[in-house]
Amino acid sequence: MRLNINGNELEVEVFGDDNAPVMITHHGAPGLGSSAETKATFSPFADTFRVITFDARGSGVSEGKAPFTHEQWVADVDALREWAGVERFVMAGGSYGGFISMEYAIRHPERVSALVLRDTSADHENDKAARHNAETSTRVKIDLEKLDRINTGTVRDDADLRDCWAEILPLYDHVYDPAKVAQRVESTPYRYQTHNYAFSVNMPAYDIKPQLHKITIPTLVTVGRGDWITPVASSEVIVSLIPDARLVVFEKSGHSPQIEEAELWRKVVRDFLREVGADGGR
């Protein structure tokens, strides 16, 4: 469905019982990501939750009215909460969606019952490790000029974003499958203006470490052992700064344990949400 959220049309899908506890999910990679990721990951939780997935402003097939700031994306999440008619909900996000999830919990602590994070970071220090991992990869030889263009938000157009994305995608999975990489390149919706703003404007100033102590709700942090772009060390920093956080590392995953070890990942998340009472006893 199309919803007008803060003056911008978002593509939104809802799964589950209207009376179930709400979970709002945020995809990663602004300008590259979409709700296809969050639907695949979180729709199985619709037996317990009312799961809300959406293409963020400027991503997927949602409208792309500026600004593409963290503040605006957080405000869009809160407007979705208001539309859903709930006071509190489970916030879930992976990668860049984890940035927005943590910032939402910092800005609206009273609104979040539990936080589920995946392969994310509290600052941009992971850029150094990511570049090192790309440079030293024995899997593929990466064109570092393309890596720098996509990481600094200086791609020229949608075609260039596609080309740079195809260049770095082989680094993401625990097991490299060229056919899967090619399929993902084809299925990705490219929105280069959103991507460029996120990585040239938002990311250089991104550092929420001093504010993470404000997140006092139960938090689950998950990460793949082989994550090249937001390594385990990034998750360890988050867990060290959020008072009620726990870390689970998935040993046979890269950046996407929710795909590469899907059954185990879902069990870990379900057990966590049940333990902290966020599932309403369902």
URDAGI-V521643 format. One record per residue. N is the residue number from 0. RES is the residue in three letters. OMEGA is omega in whole degrees, 0 to 359 (NA if undefined). BURIAL is 1 if it has 24 or more other C-alpha atoms within 12 Angstrom, else 0. Layout:
<<N,RES,OMEGA,BURIAL> <N,RES,OMEGA,BURIAL>>
//
This chain:
<<0,MET,176,0> <1,ARG,178,0> <2,LEU,174,1> <3,ASN,182,0> <4,ILE,181,1> <5,ASN,176,1> <6,GLY,181,0> <7,ASN,180,1> <8,GLU,176,1> <9,LEU,172,1> <10,GLU,188,1> <11,VAL,172,1> <12,GLU,182,1> <13,VAL,180,1> <14,PHE,175,1> <15,GLY,183,0> <16,ASP,179,0> <17,ASP,183,0> <18,ASN,181,0> <19,ALA,173,1> <20,PRO,185,1> <21,VAL,170,1> <22,MET,175,1> <23,ILE,186,1> <24,THR,181,1> <25,HIS,179,1> <26,HIS,178,1> <27,GLY,171,1> <28,ALA,177,1> <29,PRO,182,1> <30,GLY,177,1> <31,LEU,182,1> <32,GLY,178,1> <33,SER,180,1> <34,SER,174,1> <35,ALA,178,1> <36,GLU,185,1> <37,THR,176,1> <38,LYS,180,1> <39,ALA,184,0> <40,THR,192,1> <41,PHE,178,1> <42,SER,175,1> <43,PRO,179,1> <44,PHE,181,1> <45,ALA,174,1> <46,ASP,183,0> <47,THR,186,1> <48,PHE,165,1> <49,ARG,188,1> <50,VAL,179,1> <51,ILE,177,1> <52,THR,182,1> <53,PHE,169,1> <54,ASP,181,1> <55,ALA,176,1> <56,ARG,178,1> <57,GLY,180,1> <58,SER,179,1> <59,GLY,179,1> <60,VAL,175,1> <61,SER,177,1> <62,GLU,185,1> <63,GLY,176,1> <64,LYS,177,0> <65,ALA,11,0> <66,PRO,176,1> <67,PHE,181,1> <68,THR,174,1> <69,HIS,180,1> <70,GLU,180,1> <71,GLN,180,1> <72,TRP,175,1> <73,VAL,179,1> <74,ALA,178,1> <75,ASP,176,1> <76,VAL,182,1> <77,ASP,176,1> <78,ALA,175,1> <79,LEU,176,1> <80,ARG,179,1> <81,GLU,178,0> <82,TRP,180,0> <83,ALA,176,1> <84,GLY,181,0> <85,VAL,178,1> <86,GLU,183,0> <87,ARG,182,1> <88,PHE,173,1> <89,VAL,177,1> <90,MET,182,1> <91,ALA,179,1> <92,GLY,179,1> <93,GLY,177,1> <94,SER,178,1> <95,TYR,175,1> <96,GLY,174,1> <97,GLY,177,1> <98,PHE,184,1> <99,ILE,179,1> <100,SER,178,1> <101,MET,180,1> <102,GLU,175,1> <103,TYR,182,1> <104,ALA,177,1> <105,ILE,184,1> <106,ARG,184,0> <107,HIS,185,1> <108,PRO,182,1> <109,GLU,185,0> <110,ARG,189,1> <111,VAL,178,1> <112,SER,178,1> <113,ALA,184,1> <114,LEU,178,1> <115,VAL,183,1> <116,LEU,179,1> <117,ARG,172,1> <118,ASP,185,1> <119,THR,185,1> <120,SER,179,1> <121,ALA,177,1> <122,ASP,181,1> <123,HIS,177,1> <124,GLU,179,1> <125,ASN,179,1> <126,ASP,182,1> <127,LYS,179,0> <128,ALA,181,0> <129,ALA,179,1> <130,ARG,178,1> <131,HIS,180,0> <132,ASN,178,1> <133,ALA,181,1> <134,GLU,187,0> <135,THR,181,0> <136,SER,174,0> <137,THR,182,0> <138,ARG,180,0> <139,VAL,174,0> <140,LYS,185,0> <141,ILE,172,1> <142,ASP,187,0> <143,LEU,176,0> <144,GLU,178,0> <145,LYS,176,1> <146,LEU,181,1> <147,ASP,180,1> <148,ARG,182,1> <149,ILE,182,1> <150,ASN,180,1> <151,THR,178,1> <152,GLY,180,1> <153,THR,177,1> <154,VAL,191,1> <155,ARG,182,0> <156,ASP,182,0> <157,ASP,180,1> <158,ALA,179,0> <159,ASP,176,1> <160,LEU,177,1> <161,ARG,182,1> <162,ASP,180,1> <163,CYS,178,1> <164,TRP,178,1> <165,ALA,181,1> <166,GLU,187,1> <167,ILE,183,1> <168,LEU,179,1> <169,PRO,182,1> <170,LEU,195,1> <171,TYR,189,1> <172,ASP,177,1> <173,HIS,177,1> <174,VAL,183,1> <175,TYR,178,0> <176,ASP,183,0> <177,PRO,180,0> <178,ALA,178,0> <179,LYS,177,0> <180,VAL,180,0> <181,ALA,179,0> <182,GLN,180,0> <183,ARG,177,1> <184,VAL,181,1> <185,GLU,187,0> <186,SER,183,0> <187,THR,174,1> <188,PRO,187,1> <189,TYR,180,1> <190,ARG,193,1> <191,TYR,180,1> <192,GLN,179,1> <193,THR,180,1> <194,HIS,183,1> <195,ASN,180,1> <196,TYR,182,1> <197,ALA,187,1> <198,PHE,177,1> <199,SER,183,1> <200,VAL,185,0> <201,ASN,190,1> <202,MET,180,1> <203,PRO,180,0> <204,ALA,187,0> <205,TYR,174,1> <206,ASP,182,0> <207,ILE,182,1> <208,LYS,181,1> <209,PRO,183,0> <210,GLN,186,0> <211,LEU,178,1> <212,HIS,179,1> <213,LYS,178,0> <214,ILE,184,1> <215,THR,179,1> <216,ILE,179,1> <217,PRO,185,1> <218,THR,174,1> <219,LEU,179,1> <220,VAL,180,1> <221,THR,181,1> <222,VAL,175,1> <223,GLY,181,1> <224,ARG,183,1> <225,GLY,180,1> <226,ASP,184,1> <227,TRP,190,1> <228,ILE,172,1> <229,THR,189,1> <230,PRO,180,1> <231,VAL,180,1> <232,ALA,179,1> <233,SER,178,1> <234,SER,179,1> <235,GLU,176,1> <236,VAL,180,1> <237,ILE,182,1> <238,VAL,180,1> <239,SER,186,0> <240,LEU,175,1> <241,ILE,188,1> <242,PRO,185,0> <243,ASP,182,0> <244,ALA,176,1> <245,ARG,183,1> <246,LEU,172,1> <247,VAL,180,1> <248,VAL,180,1> <249,PHE,193,1> <250,GLU,183,0> <251,LYS,183,0> <252,SER,169,1> <253,GLY,183,1> <254,HIS,188,1> <255,SER,178,1> <256,PRO,178,1> <257,GLN,175,1> <258,ILE,188,1> <259,GLU,174,1> <260,GLU,192,1> <261,ALA,184,0> <262,GLU,179,0> <263,LEU,181,0> <264,TRP,180,1> <265,ARG,178,1> <266,LYS,179,0> <267,VAL,181,1> <268,VAL,179,1> <269,ARG,181,1> <270,ASP,179,0> <271,PHE,183,1> <272,LEU,176,1> <273,ARG,183,0> <274,GLU,183,0> <275,VAL,175,1> <276,GLY,182,0> <277,ALA,181,1> <278,ASP,178,1> <279,GLY,179,0> <280,GLY,181,0> <281,ARG,NA,0>>
//
